[in-house]
Amino acid sequence: MSPIVSIIMGSTSDLPVMEKAAQLLNDLHVPFEMNALSAHRTPEAVEEFAKKARQRGIKVIIAAAGMAAALPGVIAANTTLPVIGVPVKGSVLDGVDALYSIIQMPPGIPVATVAINGAMNAAILAVQMLALSDESLAETFVAYKEGLKKKIVKANEELKEVKYEYKID
């Protein structure tokens, strides 16, 4: 089995955020890989990774970065695969700098961007993309979404049991 999603982070300090993406992909049985590559510290390795990703079988790349957040854009500039950027909070600007760096890509080099620290949504987007051509994964994803709905219905029912003097049921 080969990975079809690649999770790339600028530093292993991003791992606590990116674990949410990894866990969702794992739960939905999507083969993935994880690597730390820096657009600033290892630019040649990032370029090589991006240029070879498709031939290695990768179909979607999730790239996380904080601060200047060049990694998702550099990857997108060197591949035709979809790239999903995850801005990571951690600087004095609380990740807003990373968000702006990722979403402000020039025409022709798009990076789909999720919320600051939104790794789980990045994985969900990757699964939705993959499910377009994988019926089994599409069915698994439908079941996942139904599970989310059931959790909310159950939580709402449990709220009925919470009692306050002025709460009207």
C-alpha positions in Angstrom: 0.0 0.0 0.0 1.3 3.4 -1.0 0.4 6.8 0.5 -2.1 8.9 -1.5 -2.1 11.9 0.8 1.0 13.6 2.0 1.0 15.7 5.2 4.0 18.1 5.1 4.8 20.5 7.9 7.5 23.1 8.1 8.7 21.8 11.5 7.9 18.9 13.8 6.6 21.6 16.2 3.5 21.6 14.0 2.8 18.0 14.8 0.3 18.7 17.6 -1.8 20.5 15.1 -1.3 18.1 12.2 -2.1 15.0 14.3 -5.8 15.8 13.8 -5.4 15.4 10.1 -3.4 12.2 10.5 -6.0 10.8 12.9 -8.9 11.5 10.6 -7.1 10.0 7.6 -6.2 7.0 9.7 -9.8 6.6 11.0 -11.1 6.7 7.4 -8.4 4.2 6.2 -6.7 6.7 3.8 -3.0 5.8 3.3 -0.9 8.8 4.1 2.7 9.9 4.8 4.1 12.6 7.1 7.2 14.6 6.6 8.9 17.8 7.9 10.3 20.0 5.1 11.1 23.7 5.3 10.6 26.0 2.4 13.3 28.2 3.9 15.8 25.7 5.4 15.5 22.9 2.9 14.2 24.5 -0.3 15.8 22.0 -2.7 14.1 19.1 -0.8 10.7 20.8 -0.9 11.0 21.4 -4.7 12.1 17.8 -5.3 9.3 16.4 -3.1 6.7 18.5 -4.9 7.9 17.6 -8.4 8.0 13.9 -7.6 4.8 13.6 -5.5 2.5 12.7 -8.4 4.7 9.9 -9.8 5.0 8.4 -6.3 1.1 8.1 -6.2 0.3 11.1 -4.0 -3.1 12.6 -5.0 -3.5 15.4 -2.4 -1.0 17.4 -0.3 -1.8 18.9 3.0 0.9 21.5 3.9 1.1 23.2 7.2 3.3 26.2 8.1 3.4 29.1 10.5 4.8 32.6 10.4 5.8 33.4 6.8 4.1 30.2 5.7 5.9 29.7 2.4 5.7 25.9 2.4 2.2 25.4 0.9 2.8 28.0 -1.9 6.3 26.6 -2.8 4.8 23.1 -3.0 1.9 24.4 -5.1 4.3 26.2 -7.5 6.1 22.9 -8.1 3.2 20.4 -8.6 -0.2 20.2 -10.4 -1.6 18.2 -7.4 -4.2 20.0 -5.1 -2.5 21.5 -2.1 -4.4 22.3 1.1 -2.7 24.8 3.3 -3.0 24.8 7.1 -1.9 28.0 8.7 -0.4 27.2 12.1 -0.7 29.5 15.2 2.5 30.1 17.0 3.9 33.5 16.2 3.2 36.8 18.0 0.5 37.3 15.4 -1.4 34.2 16.5 -1.3 32.5 13.0 -2.9 35.5 11.2 0.5 36.0 9.4 0.5 32.4 8.3 -3.1 32.6 7.1 -2.5 35.7 5.0 0.7 34.2 3.6 -1.1 31.1 2.5 -4.3 32.6 1.1 -2.6 35.4 -0.8 -1.3 33.2 -3.6 -0.8 34.7 -7.1 -3.1 33.8 -10.0 -2.4 30.3 -11.3 -0.9 28.9 -8.1 -3.9 28.2 -5.8 -3.7 26.8 -2.3 -7.0 25.7 -0.7 -6.7 27.2 2.8 -8.5 26.2 6.0 -8.7 28.0 9.3 -5.8 28.6 11.6 -4.9 25.2 13.1 -7.7 23.7 10.9 -5.9 20.4 10.2 -9.0 18.2 10.6 -10.8 20.3 8.0 -7.8 19.9 5.7 -8.1 16.2 6.0 -11.8 16.3 5.3 -11.2 18.3 2.2 -8.6 15.8 1.0 -11.0 13.0 1.6 -13.8 14.8 -0.3 -11.4 15.3 -3.2 -10.4 11.6 -3.2 -13.9 10.4 -2.8 -14.8 11.9 -6.2 -13.1 9.0 -7.8 -13.3 6.4 -5.1 -16.8 5.1 -4.4 -15.7 3.1 -1.4 -14.2 6.1 0.3 -17.2 8.1 -0.7 -19.4 5.7 1.2 -17.1 5.7 4.2 -17.2 9.5 4.2 -21.0 9.5 4.1 -21.0 7.3 7.2 -18.6 9.7 8.9 -20.9 12.6 8.2 -23.9 10.7 9.5 -21.9 9.9 12.6 -21.3 13.7 13.1 -25.1 14.3 12.8 -25.9 11.5 15.3 -23.4 13.1 17.8 -25.2 16.4 17.6 -28.7 14.8 18.0 -27.5 12.9 21.0 -25.8 16.0 22.5 -29.1 17.9 22.1 -31.0 15.1 23.8 -28.6 15.1 26.7 -29.0 18.9 27.1 -32.7 18.2 28.0 -31.5 16.5 31.1 -29.5 19.6 32.2 -31.6 21.4 34.8 -31.7 25.0 35.9 -34.3 26.8 38.0 -35.4 29.0 35.1 -34.7 26.7 32.2 -37.9 25.9 30.3 -38.0 22.5 28.6 
